[in-house]
Amino acid sequence: MKPRHAVPLTALRAFESAARHLSFQAAAAELFVTPAAVSHQVKRLEAYLGVGLFHRGHRVVELTGEGKALAASLGDLFGQLDRALDQVGAPTAATLRISTMESFAAKWLAPRLHRLHREHPDLKLHIETGNEHANFTRDGIDVAIRYGPGGYADAHAEHLMDAPVFPVCAPSLLAEGHPPLATPDDLSRHTLLHDQSATGRAGVPDWAAWLKAAGAPRVDASRGPVFASIYLAQEAAVAGHGVALGVGPLVEEDLQRGRLVRPFGLAVENAYAFWIVRGPRAEGNPAVEILCRWLRNETSRG
């Protein structure tokens, strides 16, 4: 084995960030340095290892086989290092990193956070949104709130609440001058708003499933625009652009405030639910227990 100097931790950090983003520019923004500095550190690491870690193209970088192998290990290693430092660092106000979907953060979590702050003013939350599942160790996530079928690998998952599905629309669509919405068949004269969350997911109701359950097979379930998220489809409904399929917990606040109404009582069951998912770094963390207890209490408030 060839002799080596001390392990270049700064270069490893730069490489890990660049590999995760597949971008020197994004890594530079994350690390508060210049892209040239990231490139320099990556080249330093390549010289240290004696192998290439990236294929460099015009404004594009791709990992080599050696780069992929190293990147797969570094995220977990840096996560373990961060946890070790947290354990011996000076006590500070508890800060939790929460990962969840945009619609849940905006429509369920945010309207309730004032109660959490009032009950636990020293508990600080860093909330990240996205549809991709977070890597608890690599991304430093303490708790994730997920919309899915359960069965999350390498994590502890606790059922938080069910997610029944039913049509919702702005109150203005029920006013005089608009086509009626007295029966499900009347939906044929309204715009149906779709979101991609139900596409290709077994047991997640879409318009075709709801219309079948409602006994309205003559309504064309494919009509209307498709939105990239539940949140966008719901906001289009609030704006009066059509009728959306609401996911129970995500429309609760808008229903209570009168921004949305339910034109029909029928709700269909959903194979997906909302889950509290905790990774290894959450074990034994009293702040995590406080948050999870608060989440459970909030679901019981209705």
Secondary structure, DSSP 8 states (H G I E B T S, - for coil): -----S--HHHHHHHHHHHHHT-HHHHHHHHTS-HHHHHHHHHHHHHHHTS--EEEETTEEEE-HHHHHHHHHHHHHHHHHHHHHHHHS---S-EEEEEE-HHHIIIIIGGGHHHHHHH-TT-EEEEEE-SS---HHHHT-SEEEEEE-S--TTSEEEEEEE--EEEEB-GGGGSTTS---SSGGGGGGS-EEEEGGGTT-TT---HHHHHHHTT-TTS-TT-S-EESSHHHHHHHHHTTS-EEEEEHHHHHHHHHTTS-B-S----B--S-EEEEEE-GGGTT-HHHHHHHHHHHHHHHH-
